[in-house]
Amino acid sequence: SRNRKKKLAELIRNSWGKPKTGSFTFEAIEKYAMHSGGNGFHRLSAQTLNDIDFLDLFSFLDRTTSKVGQQYLFNQLLHPSNDTKPLNLFNERVEQFAGDQQLREKVQRELLRLSGSDAYFVSTLLAKKLLERPTWLPMLYLNAIVVVCLAIFSFSYPIAVIYLIVPITINMFVHYWNKNNTFIFLRSFPQLSLLIDVAERLAQKNLSRDTDTIKKNIDALKPIQWKMGLLGRSAHGTIKDE
């Protein structure tokens, strides 16, 4: 355990301020920007993004530790602001971390918990429309009844087995449609729970002037955190079994 912590500390220290290697999954990185709505001031146009080679520029600028931080940086660059106050506050934070290596590395160790690709899925919870009950859901109940009836009749009339192909095929289609439709949504729960834990630990370090507000938001999410953990474990077990 001590050797692992030592290697982790060396990895964090050696990678500080250096460009990332490997590929960038921009389809996942831009998800937060798609749901956030920006800052209400401006969003870079498609022409501007193309002119400045935005994706290449982002790949060079990105020094983030967590996936949610990477998504946030992408959103910030995509939506430049005319307000200098948050920029000055951000600069103060930069100077604080640049001058305090011990604090910086402690924070990075916490953020590394959100460095897995699953952390990208948290942003899906910001969508205006999440999962909705389909209008044709009652038809599935009817389809299930047909399957049961045909299965019973097949004992007396073996030809009924042939007719079972249709409702069973419908069930399989709906199953895989629903699986693909809910997969990303369910994977977001354990990551949101982890995000709350990380935010809580970082709030204890009083890194932000809005620490009190952050703590209030964390307290508001705490009551549902255990439920998210149960849903996340259930979803993980279902995905693993399949």
C-alpha positions as a LaTeX table, in Angstrom:
\begin{tabular}{lrrr}
\hline
Residue & $x$ (\AA) & $y$ (\AA) & $z$ (\AA) \\
\hline
Ser1 & 0.00 & 0.00 & 0.00 \\
Arg2 & 2.85 & 2.37 & 0.84 \\
Asn3 & 4.60 & 1.57 & $-2.44$ \\
Arg4 & 1.38 & 2.16 & $-4.32$ \\
Lys5 & 0.94 & 5.58 & $-2.72$ \\
Lys6 & 4.54 & 6.41 & $-3.50$ \\
Lys7 & 4.14 & 5.44 & $-7.16$ \\
Leu8 & 0.91 & 7.43 & $-7.36$ \\
Ala9 & 2.63 & 10.49 & $-5.89$ \\
Glu10 & 5.47 & 10.15 & $-8.40$ \\
Leu11 & 3.01 & 9.79 & $-11.26$ \\
Ile12 & 1.14 & 12.93 & $-10.20$ \\
Arg13 & 4.36 & 14.89 & $-9.72$ \\
Asn14 & 5.91 & 13.81 & $-13.01$ \\
Ser15 & 2.79 & 14.53 & $-15.05$ \\
Trp16 & 2.12 & 17.97 & $-13.58$ \\
Gly17 & 1.77 & 20.61 & $-16.29$ \\
Lys18 & 2.63 & 18.24 & $-19.12$ \\
Pro19 & 0.45 & 17.59 & $-22.19$ \\
Lys20 & $-1.62$ & 14.44 & $-22.08$ \\
Thr21 & $-0.81$ & 11.46 & $-24.23$ \\
Gly22 & $-3.32$ & 9.12 & $-25.79$ \\
Ser23 & $-6.59$ & 9.73 & $-27.57$ \\
Phe24 & $-9.38$ & 12.15 & $-26.66$ \\
Thr25 & $-12.97$ & 10.89 & $-26.67$ \\
Phe26 & $-14.58$ & 14.16 & $-27.72$ \\
Glu27 & $-18.01$ & 12.59 & $-28.08$ \\
Ala28 & $-17.93$ & 12.01 & $-24.31$ \\
Ile29 & $-15.99$ & 15.18 & $-23.42$ \\
Glu30 & $-18.52$ & 17.49 & $-25.06$ \\
Lys31 & $-21.57$ & 15.94 & $-23.33$ \\
Tyr32 & $-21.47$ & 18.40 & $-20.44$ \\
Ala33 & $-21.31$ & 21.34 & $-22.85$ \\
Met34 & $-24.36$ & 19.96 & $-24.67$ \\
His35 & $-26.44$ & 19.97 & $-21.47$ \\
Ser36 & $-25.03$ & 22.97 & $-19.57$ \\
Gly37 & $-26.40$ & 25.72 & $-21.79$ \\
Gly38 & $-23.17$ & 27.72 & $-21.53$ \\
Asn39 & $-22.88$ & 31.02 & $-19.69$ \\
Gly40 & $-25.57$ & 32.94 & $-21.56$ \\
Phe41 & $-23.03$ & 35.28 & $-23.14$ \\
His42 & $-21.45$ & 33.60 & $-26.14$ \\
Arg43 & $-20.64$ & 30.27 & $-27.72$ \\
Leu44 & $-17.92$ & 29.86 & $-30.30$ \\
Ser45 & $-19.43$ & 29.33 & $-33.73$ \\
Ala46 & $-18.70$ & 26.28 & $-35.88$ \\
Gln47 & $-16.66$ & 28.50 & $-38.21$ \\
Thr48 & $-14.53$ & 29.81 & $-35.34$ \\
Leu49 & $-14.01$ & 26.29 & $-33.97$ \\
Asn50 & $-12.79$ & 25.21 & $-37.37$ \\
Asp51 & $-10.57$ & 28.28 & $-37.88$ \\
Ile52 & $-8.70$ & 27.85 & $-34.59$ \\
Asp53 & $-8.57$ & 24.02 & $-34.77$ \\
Phe54 & $-10.44$ & 23.97 & $-31.50$ \\
Leu55 & $-10.15$ & 20.23 & $-30.82$ \\
Asp56 & $-6.39$ & 20.25 & $-31.37$ \\
Leu57 & $-6.11$ & 23.37 & $-29.21$ \\
Phe58 & $-8.08$ & 21.73 & $-26.43$ \\
Ser59 & $-5.94$ & 18.59 & $-26.64$ \\
Phe60 & $-2.86$ & 20.75 & $-26.04$ \\
Leu61 & $-4.37$ & 22.88 & $-23.27$ \\
Asp62 & $-5.98$ & 20.04 & $-21.34$ \\
Arg63 & $-4.05$ & 19.30 & $-18.13$ \\
Thr64 & $-7.04$ & 18.16 & $-16.09$ \\
Thr65 & $-6.95$ & 15.20 & $-13.72$ \\
Ser66 & $-10.61$ & 14.12 & $-13.69$ \\
Lys67 & $-13.01$ & 13.41 & $-16.53$ \\
Val68 & $-15.61$ & 15.82 & $-15.11$ \\
Gly69 & $-12.91$ & 18.49 & $-14.93$ \\
Gln70 & $-12.02$ & 17.79 & $-18.54$ \\
Gln71 & $-15.66$ & 18.23 & $-19.53$ \\
Tyr72 & $-15.87$ & 21.47 & $-17.53$ \\
Leu73 & $-12.73$ & 22.87 & $-19.20$ \\
Phe74 & $-14.13$ & 22.04 & $-22.63$ \\
Asn75 & $-17.34$ & 23.88 & $-21.76$ \\
Gln76 & $-15.46$ & 26.91 & $-20.44$ \\
Leu77 & $-13.36$ & 27.23 & $-23.58$ \\
Leu78 & $-16.39$ & 26.74 & $-25.78$ \\
His79 & $-18.25$ & 29.54 & $-23.96$ \\
Pro80 & $-15.91$ & 32.52 & $-23.40$ \\
Ser81 & $-17.17$ & 35.02 & $-20.85$ \\
Asn82 & $-17.17$ & 38.83 & $-20.63$ \\
Asp83 & $-17.01$ & 38.73 & $-16.83$ \\
Thr84 & $-13.49$ & 39.22 & $-15.46$ \\
Lys85 & $-14.40$ & 38.38 & $-11.85$ \\
Pro86 & $-14.48$ & 34.56 & $-12.26$ \\
Leu87 & $-11.31$ & 34.77 & $-14.36$ \\
Asn88 & $-9.52$ & 36.63 & $-11.55$ \\
Leu89 & $-10.76$ & 34.08 & $-9.02$ \\
Phe90 & $-9.56$ & 31.29 & $-11.28$ \\
Asn91 & $-6.15$ & 32.95 & $-11.57$ \\
Glu92 & $-5.92$ & 33.15 & $-7.78$ \\
Arg93 & $-6.63$ & 29.42 & $-7.62$ \\
Val94 & $-3.93$ & 28.75 & $-10.23$ \\
Glu95 & $-1.37$ & 30.74 & $-8.24$ \\
Gln96 & $-2.39$ & 28.93 & $-5.05$ \\
Phe97 & $-1.83$ & 25.49 & $-6.55$ \\
Ala98 & 1.33 & 26.55 & $-8.37$ \\
Gly99 & 2.85 & 27.73 & $-5.10$ \\
Asp100 & 1.70 & 24.87 & $-2.87$ \\
Gln101 & 2.83 & 21.51 & $-4.22$ \\
Gln102 & 1.62 & 19.54 & $-1.21$ \\
Leu103 & $-1.91$ & 20.93 & $-1.44$ \\
Arg104 & $-1.97$ & 20.47 & $-5.21$ \\
Glu105 & $-1.00$ & 16.82 & $-5.02$ \\
Lys106 & $-3.54$ & 16.10 & $-2.27$ \\
Val107 & $-6.28$ & 17.58 & $-4.45$ \\
Gln108 & $-5.08$ & 15.64 & $-7.49$ \\
Arg109 & $-5.20$ & 12.38 & $-5.54$ \\
Glu110 & $-8.85$ & 13.07 & $-4.77$ \\
Leu111 & $-9.65$ & 14.01 & $-8.37$ \\
Leu112 & $-8.00$ & 10.85 & $-9.66$ \\
Arg113 & $-10.99$ & 8.97 & $-8.26$ \\
Leu114 & $-12.96$ & 10.59 & $-11.07$ \\
Ser115 & $-10.45$ & 9.81 & $-13.79$ \\
Gly116 & $-12.22$ & 6.68 & $-15.09$ \\
Ser117 & $-14.19$ & 6.91 & $-18.32$ \\
Asp118 & $-17.43$ & 6.15 & $-16.44$ \\
Ala119 & $-17.20$ & 9.63 & $-14.89$ \\
Tyr120 & $-18.20$ & 11.07 & $-18.28$ \\
Phe121 & $-21.69$ & 9.67 & $-17.69$ \\
Val122 & $-22.51$ & 12.06 & $-14.82$ \\
Ser123 & $-23.34$ & 14.77 & $-17.35$ \\
Thr124 & $-26.20$ & 12.65 & $-18.77$ \\
Leu125 & $-28.19$ & 13.47 & $-15.62$ \\
Leu126 & $-28.30$ & 17.10 & $-16.75$ \\
Ala127 & $-30.39$ & 16.28 & $-19.81$ \\
Lys128 & $-33.76$ & 18.07 & $-19.90$ \\
Lys129 & $-35.51$ & 14.79 & $-20.63$ \\
Leu130 & $-34.31$ & 11.63 & $-18.97$ \\
Leu131 & $-36.08$ & 8.30 & $-19.32$ \\
Glu132 & $-39.79$ & 8.51 & $-20.04$ \\
Arg133 & $-42.50$ & 5.89 & $-19.90$ \\
Pro134 & $-43.20$ & 4.90 & $-23.54$ \\
Thr135 & $-46.79$ & 5.25 & $-24.74$ \\
Trp136 & $-46.74$ & 1.71 & $-26.08$ \\
Leu137 & $-45.82$ & 0.14 & $-22.71$ \\
Pro138 & $-49.30$ & $-1.44$ & $-22.21$ \\
Met139 & $-48.74$ & $-3.39$ & $-25.43$ \\
Leu140 & $-45.84$ & $-5.17$ & $-23.73$ \\
Tyr141 & $-48.21$ & $-6.51$ & $-21.09$ \\
Leu142 & $-50.43$ & $-7.85$ & $-23.84$ \\
Asn143 & $-47.40$ & $-9.38$ & $-25.55$ \\
Ala144 & $-46.41$ & $-11.12$ & $-22.30$ \\
Ile145 & $-49.92$ & $-12.55$ & $-21.95$ \\
Val146 & $-49.76$ & $-13.87$ & $-25.53$ \\
Val147 & $-46.42$ & $-15.58$ & $-24.77$ \\
Val148 & $-47.83$ & $-17.27$ & $-21.66$ \\
Cys149 & $-50.99$ & $-18.40$ & $-23.47$ \\
Leu150 & $-49.09$ & $-19.79$ & $-26.46$ \\
Ala151 & $-46.67$ & $-21.60$ & $-24.15$ \\
Ile152 & $-49.60$ & $-23.26$ & $-22.37$ \\
Phe153 & $-51.35$ & $-24.17$ & $-25.64$ \\
Ser154 & $-48.14$ & $-25.66$ & $-27.03$ \\
Phe155 & $-48.52$ & $-28.66$ & $-24.69$ \\
Ser156 & $-51.75$ & $-29.59$ & $-26.47$ \\
Tyr157 & $-51.06$ & $-27.96$ & $-29.83$ \\
Pro158 & $-47.33$ & $-28.15$ & $-30.70$ \\
Ile159 & $-47.88$ & $-25.83$ & $-33.67$ \\
Ala160 & $-48.31$ & $-22.99$ & $-31.14$ \\
Val161 & $-44.52$ & $-23.07$ & $-30.68$ \\
Ile162 & $-44.15$ & $-21.64$ & $-34.17$ \\
Tyr163 & $-46.39$ & $-18.69$ & $-33.33$ \\
Leu164 & $-44.28$ & $-18.05$ & $-30.22$ \\
Ile165 & $-41.49$ & $-16.78$ & $-32.47$ \\
Val166 & $-43.28$ & $-13.48$ & $-33.09$ \\
Pro167 & $-43.90$ & $-12.31$ & $-29.49$ \\
Ile168 & $-40.53$ & $-13.64$ & $-28.33$ \\
Thr169 & $-38.81$ & $-11.69$ & $-31.10$ \\
Ile170 & $-40.67$ & $-8.57$ & $-30.00$ \\
Asn171 & $-39.56$ & $-9.15$ & $-26.40$ \\
Met172 & $-35.93$ & $-9.52$ & $-27.46$ \\
Phe173 & $-36.09$ & $-6.34$ & $-29.55$ \\
Val174 & $-37.58$ & $-4.34$ & $-26.66$ \\
His175 & $-35.06$ & $-5.82$ & $-24.22$ \\
Tyr176 & $-32.02$ & $-4.70$ & $-26.22$ \\
Trp177 & $-33.61$ & $-1.36$ & $-27.08$ \\
Asn178 & $-34.23$ & $-0.72$ & $-23.40$ \\
Lys179 & $-30.74$ & $-1.92$ & $-22.47$ \\
Asn180 & $-29.08$ & 0.51 & $-24.86$ \\
Asn181 & $-31.45$ & 3.28 & $-23.79$ \\
Thr182 & $-30.72$ & 2.94 & $-20.07$ \\
Phe183 & $-27.10$ & 1.76 & $-20.05$ \\
Ile184 & $-25.47$ & 5.20 & $-19.93$ \\
Phe185 & $-28.16$ & 6.53 & $-17.61$ \\
Leu186 & $-27.63$ & 3.80 & $-15.02$ \\
Arg187 & $-23.84$ & 4.03 & $-15.20$ \\
Ser188 & $-24.08$ & 7.66 & $-14.07$ \\
Phe189 & $-25.43$ & 6.85 & $-10.58$ \\
Pro190 & $-22.29$ & 5.41 & $-8.96$ \\
Gln191 & $-20.20$ & 8.16 & $-10.54$ \\
Leu192 & $-22.46$ & 10.89 & $-9.17$ \\
Ser193 & $-22.20$ & 9.29 & $-5.74$ \\
Leu194 & $-18.41$ & 9.29 & $-6.10$ \\
Leu195 & $-18.49$ & 12.91 & $-7.25$ \\
Ile196 & $-20.38$ & 13.87 & $-4.09$ \\
Asp197 & $-17.76$ & 12.11 & $-1.94$ \\
Val198 & $-14.88$ & 13.83 & $-3.73$ \\
Ala199 & $-16.59$ & 17.23 & $-3.53$ \\
Glu200 & $-17.18$ & 16.72 & 0.19 \\
Arg201 & $-13.53$ & 15.89 & 0.86 \\
Leu202 & $-12.34$ & 18.85 & $-1.19$ \\
Ala203 & $-14.80$ & 21.19 & 0.54 \\
Gln204 & $-13.14$ & 20.31 & 3.84 \\
Lys205 & $-9.93$ & 21.90 & 2.52 \\
Asn206 & $-11.72$ & 25.27 & 2.08 \\
Leu207 & $-10.31$ & 25.81 & $-1.40$ \\
Ser208 & $-13.19$ & 27.99 & $-2.58$ \\
Arg209 & $-14.77$ & 31.21 & $-1.36$ \\
Asp210 & $-18.11$ & 29.49 & $-1.93$ \\
Thr211 & $-17.33$ & 26.62 & 0.44 \\
Asp212 & $-20.53$ & 27.18 & 2.45 \\
Thr213 & $-22.67$ & 27.02 & $-0.68$ \\
Ile214 & $-20.86$ & 23.90 & $-1.85$ \\
Lys215 & $-21.41$ & 22.22 & 1.51 \\
Lys216 & $-25.14$ & 23.09 & 1.40 \\
Asn217 & $-25.43$ & 21.53 & $-2.06$ \\
Ile218 & $-23.61$ & 18.41 & $-0.86$ \\
Asp219 & $-25.92$ & 18.15 & 2.16 \\
Ala220 & $-28.93$ & 18.40 & $-0.17$ \\
Leu221 & $-27.66$ & 15.45 & $-2.24$ \\
Lys222 & $-26.59$ & 13.27 & 0.68 \\
Pro223 & $-30.05$ & 11.82 & 1.43 \\
Ile224 & $-30.33$ & 10.31 & $-2.05$ \\
Gln225 & $-26.69$ & 9.22 & $-2.29$ \\
Trp226 & $-27.27$ & 5.80 & $-0.73$ \\
Lys227 & $-30.13$ & 5.19 & $-3.18$ \\
Met228 & $-27.83$ & 6.02 & $-6.07$ \\
Gly229 & $-25.31$ & 3.55 & $-4.69$ \\
Leu230 & $-27.92$ & 0.78 & $-4.62$ \\
Leu231 & $-29.07$ & 1.56 & $-8.16$ \\
Gly232 & $-25.50$ & 1.69 & $-9.34$ \\
Arg233 & $-24.64$ & $-1.69$ & $-7.85$ \\
Ser234 & $-27.83$ & $-3.18$ & $-9.29$ \\
Ala235 & $-27.05$ & $-1.79$ & $-12.74$ \\
His236 & $-23.45$ & $-3.01$ & $-12.54$ \\
Gly237 & $-24.62$ & $-6.49$ & $-11.62$ \\
Thr238 & $-27.11$ & $-6.55$ & $-14.49$ \\
Ile239 & $-24.51$ & $-5.35$ & $-17.00$ \\
Lys240 & $-21.96$ & $-7.87$ & $-15.72$ \\
Asp241 & $-24.42$ & $-10.76$ & $-15.95$ \\
Glu242 & $-25.33$ & $-9.89$ & $-19.51$ \\
\hline
\end{tabular}
